[in-house]
Amino acid sequence: MSYLLNTPFSSREIYLNSDDADRVHNDTSFCVFNFNNVAQVQDNINILLSVVDAQIPVSFTNVNTNNNTFVYKIGSTITSVSLAVGNYTANTLRDALNTLLSGVFTFSYDSIKNKYTITHASGDFTLESNTGLLRVLGFTIQNHISNSSVITSDSVVDLSGLGGIFIQTNYLTSSQDSKSKNYTSILQKIPINQQGNGVVFFTNKTGYKTQIFEKNISEIHIKLLDEDQNLLNMQNARWRITLGLDFVYQEKLRSSESREDILSRLPQRKKTFLTNKKISTE
């Protein structure tokens, strides 16, 4: 699509503060705001939505409710245990798991190779692919079967936490993401450039905007997601986000045409012939 500017609608901004949400779903990572009428346009006008700026506290931890499970199978019995949510180092994580699974497993950490070794007390086991702690412990996402009661990380330990936050709305956009392989309602990815207990300050310096398919905006849902598109555990910390709305006319392009079709619409140039003492055209 190509767009023609000059609509009767002026650009506008929507200032959102999680404290002002009309509904909060368990945590400030999912807030709903009800407005009388933000924008309503006719069919030949598109709405472009953007994140103008954002202030989001780093209140989430590197081990959280999305990645704190340890799931293992012995024989046909599958057992799942959950580690307490918190910020861990490689050594404090090792100690916490040794306490949690005392008498069943022993965890050791190799700081040179940045890998864990997990040893079962009495026999072989399978570390299940739905273990939330897999990446944290340095394992790829698949089942891992022990050899002589031992498994060692096949990747490297990752306690870095999140690299970015997805801001998602309830409006489908023209953008796409690799998880859905389709149009997405994710509006912006914000890099995390602060440590725990800091605040991420984001400004849309590129002026990026994305088209949404809705023609009427009155209720706005904001979800803050991790890189796997799970809701963050914001621990009810307050965030602030400014959304931008722009309006453009939509002009449909001609359907794909052959080169001959395109050339046939071009003005025809006259051919010029030079003969003895005479110039003729046709």
URVEN-V564018 format. One record per backbone hydrogen bond with DSSP energy under -0.5 kcal/mol. CO is the residue of the C=O (numbers start at 1). NH is the residue of the N-H. E is the energy in kcal/mol with one decimal. If there is no record, write none. Layout:
# URVEN-V564018
CO;NH;E  CO;NH;E
This chain:
# URVEN-V564018
2;251;-2.3  4;249;-3.2  12;245;-3.0  14;16;-0.7  14;243;-2.7  16;241;-2.2  17;20;-2.5  18;21;-1.3  23;32;-2.6  24;26;-1.3  25;27;-1.9  27;30;-1.8  29;224;-2.6  30;25;-2.5  31;222;-2.9  32;22;-2.1  32;23;-1.7  33;35;-0.5  33;220;-2.8  39;217;-3.2  42;45;-1.7  44;250;-2.2  46;248;-2.0  47;49;-0.5  47;212;-2.3  48;246;-2.2  49;210;-2.4  50;52;-0.7  50;244;-2.6  52;204;-2.6  53;242;-2.7  54;202;-2.9  55;240;-2.0  56;200;-3.1  57;59;-1.9  58;197;-2.4  63;86;-2.1  64;67;-1.3  68;83;-3.1  69;133;-2.1  70;81;-2.2  71;128;-2.1  72;79;-3.2  73;126;-2.3  74;77;-2.1  76;78;-0.5  77;74;-2.4  79;72;-2.6  81;70;-2.8  86;63;-1.5  86;88;-0.6  89;93;-2.3  90;94;-1.8  91;95;-2.3  92;96;-2.2  93;97;-2.4  94;98;-2.3  95;99;-1.8  96;100;-2.6  97;101;-2.5  99;102;-1.0  101;104;-2.2  101;105;-2.4  104;121;-2.5  106;119;-2.4  108;117;-2.4  109;111;-0.7  110;114;-1.8  110;115;-1.4  114;157;-2.4  115;110;-3.0  116;153;-2.5  117;108;-2.2  118;151;-2.2  119;106;-2.3  125;146;-2.7  126;73;-2.4  126;128;-0.8  127;144;-2.4  128;131;-1.6  131;134;-1.5  133;137;-2.9  134;138;-0.5  134;139;-3.0  135;138;-1.1  135;158;-0.7  136;158;-1.0  137;116;-0.7  138;155;-2.6  140;142;-1.6  144;127;-3.4  147;150;-1.0  149;120;-2.7  150;147;-2.5  151;118;-3.3  163;192;-2.1  165;190;-3.1  166;168;-0.6  166;225;-2.7  167;187;-3.4  167;188;-1.3  168;223;-2.6  170;172;-0.5  172;213;-1.7  175;184;-1.9  177;181;-2.0  177;182;-0.6  182;177;-1.3  184;173;-2.3  185;169;-2.4  188;167;-2.9  188;190;-0.5  189;191;-0.6  190;165;-2.4  191;193;-0.7  195;198;-1.9  198;58;-3.0  199;201;-0.6  200;56;-2.2  200;202;-0.6  202;54;-2.1  203;205;-1.9  204;207;-0.7  210;49;-3.1  211;174;-1.6  212;47;-0.6  215;41;-2.7  216;218;-0.5  217;38;-2.1  217;39;-1.6  218;35;-3.0  219;221;-0.5  220;33;-2.7  222;31;-2.5  223;168;-2.7  223;225;-0.6  224;232;-2.6  225;166;-2.2  226;229;-1.9  230;226;-2.9  232;234;-1.0  234;237;-1.6  238;57;-0.5  239;18;-2.4  240;55;-2.9  241;16;-3.0  241;243;-0.5  242;52;-2.7  242;53;-1.1  243;14;-2.8  244;50;-1.8  245;12;-2.1  246;48;-3.1  248;46;-3.1  249;4;-1.3  249;251;-0.5  250;252;-0.5  251;2;-1.5  258;262;-2.0  259;263;-2.5  260;264;-1.9  261;265;-0.7  262;265;-1.1  263;266;-1.0  271;282;-1.8  273;275;-0.6  273;280;-2.3  275;278;-1.8  278;275;-2.8  278;280;-0.5  280;273;-3.2
